[in-house]
Amino acid sequence: MNARAAAIAVVASQLALCAPAVRADIFQLANQGTLRGQLLNPEETPRKKYVVRTSSGAVVTLDRAQVVKLHRETSRELEYEKRMPTHADTVDSQWELAEWCRENKLNAQRNRHLERILELDPNHVLARRALNYMQIDGGWKTREQVQKDRGFVRYNGEWKLPQEIELLEKQKKDKLAERQWFGRLNKLRDELHSEKAAEATAKLRAINDPYALKAIAEALQTEPNQQVRIWLLESLTKIPSPEATMLLVGVALHDGIEEVRLSALDFLVEQKNPEVPAMFIAALKDNNVQVINRAAHALKRLKHPAAIGPLIDALVSVQKIDIVEGQPGGIGATFGKGPGGTGGGGLSVGQSVRTEYRTIQNPEVLDALIKLTGNNFEHNVNAWKAWFAQQKKPETLDGRRG
């Protein structure tokens, strides 16, 4: 603000305070002053100047940068301006005005009068309580003071311990870093089809930032190019994170393209991570026989002896299959399951469902057992279990030894 405009604003503000209360616009100024008046150019867009007629009739022009906030005075605020000079500077009169402010939801004005009451009477209980003071050890403290004494800090409108704030800030930074990787990865994928293809390929294969994991996981689901997906798998091997390993295992078990699945398994075998076999062992209990056989193939490659017992249990899978029999009747009715035939039906007249349990032999499981044990009892589960029990049988103890 230049010197002339600043002087005008100050004089206009003083004149406004002396003038009768009328509806006005209230301008919060950058120099922390306040100006009351009427905005004469409300339609100006974009806003460059504020042309204001003050209560005294003077016209003041302010640059946009000089005004921090513009507030339109309400009828309740106008009534407050009329009432305020009629109240004496006493406890009772200030309390009466504070109560009027409370009833009219003028919180800022109410607090000013409550604070004045405490200046006049520091032990005014009602004013203390209204300002959220608490009586502790014979003295008064605001809730804010109590929370600070307990070690809490105000954070986004809530009281939290510094450790909580540190954790929340870290989570915020983590999310931001993860979001940024979605953009970076999309840019690299676009550059694969440009003159920067070689550089983009090298960067894609060299990603080693754990914050890139979510972006890579999404790309592995949406990327149509098989080679790009394999490069993304290669980048996972460079990320020191259990989540990266789990993602590789998931691809090895569930990806729809065999070459991608086998590439993921190749990377896992090369890593020799001692935690990986347990993940594939857990997959032997999957309901999908394809997943069971893929897990068995992985365990054969990993050559982990702890897989033998679970592999024996997975030699044969039992699947429940519902078979619909009969032809739909001509009337096309369905039978409900609830009382009186209500509820969700599904079978037409003349149809029924028969449940069968089919035994399925898992060839990859057998191959893994043969590879790991050097034995072949085919799919004879009992023979395998008998052999395995014999391997675990403890040596006979010598009774003569103490």
C-alpha positions, 0 to 999 in steps of 0.5 A: 500500500502506498503512503497516500492510500494508507493514510486514506484507509486509516482516516476512513476507518476512523470516520466509519467508527464514529458514523451511525451504524448502517449496512456495510462491507467490511474490508480486512486490509493487508496492513491489518487495518479494517475499513467499513463502507460500500463497495461501488464496483461489485461487478468488476471481473477480474478484480483489480480495484476496490472502490469504496464509499465510507460511512462519511461519504468519502470514496477510497480506491484500494488495489486488489493486493491491499485487501485480504478479505471482504465481508458483507455485514449481516443484519445481526452484525448491524444490530450489534453495532447499534447495541454495543455503545449502549452497554456500560463497561461493567461486568453485568452489562458486558455479560448481558451483551455477551449473552445477546451475542450468543443468542445471535450466533456472533461468537467472535464478538461474544468472546471479546466481551467475555474476555473483558469481563475477566479483565474486570473480574478474573474469577467470574465463573460463568465467563470462565466456563463460556471461554472453555476454562477449567479449574485445576489445582485452584487456578484457571486454565483453558482447554488449550493450555491443559492439552499443551501441558499434557504434551498434545499439539493442535494438528488439523483441528485436533489435539494429537501427540507429537508422535502421532503427528510425525506418523501422519506427516510421514503417511502424507509424504508416503502417499504423495510419493506414491502418487508421483510414481503413477505419473512417472511410470506413465511418462516412461511407458509413453517414452517407450514409443518415442526416440527416447525408447532406449533410455526409458527402457533402462530407467524402467528396468532400474526402478528401485524405489519402494514408493513405486510399488503401487504404480507397478502393481497397477501397470502389471494389470493394465499393460498389454505389452508382454515385454514391458510387463517383464521389465516391470517384474525385473524392477521389482527384484531391485526394490528391497521390500517384502511387498515387492516379493509378494507381488512377484509371487502373485504374478507367478501364480495368477498371471494369465500369460505363461511367459510372464508367470515363468519370468516372475518365477525365474526372478524369484529363484535367482533371488533365493529369498528364504521366505518365498517357499512358504508363500508357494506352500500356502498356495497349495491349499488354493481352490483353483487346481491351476494355482496349485499346480503352478505353486508345485512347479515353483516349489520344484524349482526352489528345491525346498525340503519343507515343501514335501509334506504339503505337496503330498497333501496336494497330490489329489484335489477334490472339487465340488461340482453342481450339475443341472439335470433335466429340461426346463418345463413349458410353463417356465416357472421357478420354485422359491426357497422361502415359506410358501414358495417365496424367495429366490428360485432359479430352477425351472420346472423339470430341472434339478441339481445333482452335486458331484465330488470329483477327484483330480490328480495334480501332475505338477505336484507329482513332478515336484515330489519326484524331483525333491525325493527321488521316489515315485509312488505316482498319485498314491497318497497313502504310499507317499504318506507312509514313506514320509512318516518313515523319514520322520521316524526318530532313531531308536534310543539306547536304554543303556544311555543315561 
